[in-house]
Amino acid sequence: MYCIHMSTMSKMKTFRACQHLIKSLFNEQVFRTPLLRRGPGQRNYSAAKETFAVMYTEHGEPGKVLEGKILPLPDTVGPEEVFIRLLSAPVNPADINMIEGTYPVKPVLPTIVGNEGVGEVLEVGASVTTLRQGDWVLPDTPGWGTWREYAISPAKEFRKIPNDIPVASAAMLSVNPCTAYRMLTDFVDLQQGDTVVQNGANSAAGQAVIQIAAARKINTINIVRNRPEIENLKTQLKDLGATHVVTEEFCRTPAMKELLKSIPTPRLALNCVGGKSSTELMRLLANQGVMVTYGGMSKQPITVPTGVMIFKEIKLVGYWMTEWTNRNKGSPLRDKMFDDLCDLIRDCRMVPPPCQLTPLRNFQSAIAQSAEKFSGRKQLLQMNCISAD
Ligand SMILES: NC(=O)c1ccc[n+]([C@@H]2O[C@H](COP(=O)([O-])OP(=O)(O)OC[C@H]3O[C@@H](n4cnc5c(N)ncnc54)[C@H](OP(=O)(O)O)[C@@H]3O)[C@@H](O)[C@H]2O)c1
């Protein structure tokens, strides 16, 4: 298991050395794989006749219902298909909800776990023109099943991404950075110097919001739960570009009113917590501000103060990346979003959240750790790394 703290890297931003560090840690040491050998008519990676995959046959607690299985792979790659080696996949809240059966995407069971992750194309079918060996791809269908080592699937199920960014950034690109990008782009016409307020600000989504906003010179007020060593978390988020980092408790004090005087009143609030935390966000909004709800980590409903709703004329909207993607599959807006995000990553203006790398076959340990309060790390499953033996 490896643990990478991205705050170290964000401190190195000015030296543009963090990119090199991430690449060397993730791409070269952890994800280095044996060289491909190919003879005439042979599949590139001849050892892969089967694949390990994490599956479930019924909904329930992930610790109880998930099983690691060895599945056979087809002998041939069909004309429209590609042979993929998965590199890395995160454990996201949506994966857990999907296993539990509480997510709106309902896969046909049994199914392979994993909505997000990056793979490398090892071989393409005779009719495939959009992808080549060595390309990196993201599955373009929710619930595709990234928690496996290999797959042979139709080429049209994947989106090609640049393979010159760190594997960790690629593996965690399609959900949280895209969500952050859309929420900062689509709801309020934000200008340089405007302010956005968000709760759950240390989540992977929150960290993406901080970094994209900083790149656009937008202020962020970032609300987190109080914890031991809160100062370390504040420093970590400020290193990413956060303007202010405050606790939920601080928001309800007169000191918060003073802090708000230092920057424009927020026109956009981003809510991934719900409950009292979201009520507080609404109180912080400017007149005619918008609160976008995209998560419900507290599992508590949103309670709207009537006076705030009426007299501030605020708007409450929901956002779901999956639905946006369905509506924008071939749209130039989507291409621009991926291009912009990859540019930020290459410039080291967007680093992935701190993460703990765990071999795929130890998925149960990653699941257990993803449920820990204040863990501060995204669990990142790694496939096909060189084993110690
Ligand atoms: N709508 C969409 O399209 C979309 C897209 C992406 C993400 N999301 C949602 O956004 C949320 C964050 O996702 P992520 O991948 O960024 O998560 P993550 O990196 O795993 O972080 C989880 C966050 O939730 C906080 N949290 C956990 N339990 C909480 C509770 N009971 N009360 C308050 N905060 C709690 C954690 O705070 P602590 O550090 O204090 O534990 C942490 O900030 C999830 O709800 C996810 O489903 C939605």
The ligand as a Tripos MOL2 file, in Angstrom:
@<TRIPOS>MOLECULE
LIG
   48    52     1     0     0
SMALL
NO_CHARGES

@<TRIPOS>ATOM
      1 N1        -24.0780   14.7480   -8.4850 N.am      1 LIG1
      2 C1        -22.9720   14.3290   -9.0940 C.2       1 LIG1
      3 O1        -22.8960   14.2280  -10.3020 O.2       1 LIG1
      4 C2        -21.7690   14.0330   -8.2540 C.ar      1 LIG1
      5 C3        -20.5100   13.9350   -8.8300 C.ar      1 LIG1
      6 C4        -19.4070   13.7450   -8.0020 C.ar      1 LIG1
      7 C5        -19.5830   13.5810   -6.6290 C.ar      1 LIG1
      8 N2        -20.8490   13.6160   -6.1200 N.ar      1 LIG1
      9 C6        -21.1140   13.4940   -4.6970 C.3       1 LIG1
     10 O2        -20.2820   14.4070   -4.0360 O.3       1 LIG1
     11 C7        -19.9940   13.9190   -2.7480 C.3       1 LIG1
     12 C8        -18.4790   13.9240   -2.5560 C.3       1 LIG1
     13 O3        -17.9040   12.9480   -3.4350 O.3       1 LIG1
     14 P1        -16.3130   12.7240   -3.4160 P.3       1 LIG1
     15 O4        -15.9650   11.6110   -4.3250 O.co2     1 LIG1
     16 O5        -15.6670   14.0350   -3.6220 O.co2     1 LIG1
     17 O6        -16.1620   12.2610   -1.9020 O.3       1 LIG1
     18 P2        -14.8710   11.9290   -1.0510 P.3       1 LIG1
     19 O7        -13.6440   12.4670   -1.6700 O.co2     1 LIG1
     20 O8        -14.9340   10.4790   -0.7400 O.co2     1 LIG1
     21 O9        -15.1170   12.7610    0.2790 O.3       1 LIG1
     22 C9        -16.2440   12.5410    1.0760 C.3       1 LIG1
     23 C10       -16.5750   13.8560    1.7560 C.3       1 LIG1
     24 O10       -17.7960   13.7270    2.4560 O.3       1 LIG1
     25 C11       -17.6260   14.2100    3.7860 C.3       1 LIG1
     26 N3        -18.5370   13.4620    4.6630 N.ar      1 LIG1
     27 C12       -18.5960   12.1320    4.8250 C.ar      1 LIG1
     28 N4        -19.5920   11.8200    5.6820 N.ar      1 LIG1
     29 C13       -20.1390   13.0020    6.0630 C.ar      1 LIG1
     30 C14       -21.2060   13.3580    6.9390 C.ar      1 LIG1
     31 N5        -21.8980   12.4230    7.6050 N.pl3     1 LIG1
     32 N6        -21.5040   14.6700    7.0980 N.ar      1 LIG1
     33 C15       -20.8060   15.6130    6.4290 C.ar      1 LIG1
     34 N7        -19.8020   15.3400    5.5840 N.ar      1 LIG1
     35 C16       -19.4690   14.0480    5.3950 C.ar      1 LIG1
     36 C17       -16.1780   13.9390    4.0930 C.3       1 LIG1
     37 O11       -15.7840   14.8020    5.1070 O.3       1 LIG1
     38 P3        -14.8070   14.3920    6.3390 P.3       1 LIG1
     39 O12       -13.4110   14.5440    5.8520 O.co2     1 LIG1
     40 O13       -15.2000   15.4040    7.3380 O.co2     1 LIG1
     41 O14       -15.1220   12.9770    6.7350 O.co2     1 LIG1
     42 C18       -15.5300   14.3170    2.7570 C.3       1 LIG1
     43 O15       -15.3970   15.7140    2.6540 O.3       1 LIG1
     44 C19       -20.6380   12.5360   -2.6660 C.3       1 LIG1
     45 O16       -21.8990   12.6790   -2.0750 O.3       1 LIG1
     46 C20       -20.7690   12.1510   -4.1120 C.3       1 LIG1
     47 O17       -21.7830   11.1880   -4.3310 O.3       1 LIG1
     48 C21       -21.9340   13.8410   -6.9020 C.ar      1 LIG1
@<TRIPOS>BOND
     1     1     2 1
     2     2     3 2
     3     2     4 1
     4     4     5 ar
     5     4    48 ar
     6     5     6 ar
     7     6     7 ar
     8     7     8 ar
     9     8     9 1
    10     8    48 ar
    11     9    10 1
    12     9    46 1
    13    10    11 1
    14    11    12 1
    15    11    44 1
    16    12    13 1
    17    13    14 1
    18    14    15 2
    19    14    16 1
    20    14    17 1
    21    17    18 1
    22    18    19 2
    23    18    20 1
    24    18    21 1
    25    21    22 1
    26    22    23 1
    27    23    24 1
    28    23    42 1
    29    24    25 1
    30    25    26 1
    31    25    36 1
    32    26    27 ar
    33    26    35 ar
    34    27    28 ar
    35    28    29 ar
    36    29    30 ar
    37    29    35 ar
    38    30    31 1
    39    30    32 ar
    40    32    33 ar
    41    33    34 ar
    42    34    35 ar
    43    36    37 1
    44    36    42 1
    45    37    38 1
    46    38    39 2
    47    38    40 1
    48    38    41 1
    49    42    43 1
    50    44    45 1
    51    44    46 1
    52    46    47 1
@<TRIPOS>SUBSTRUCTURE
     1 LIG1         1 GROUP 0 **** ****
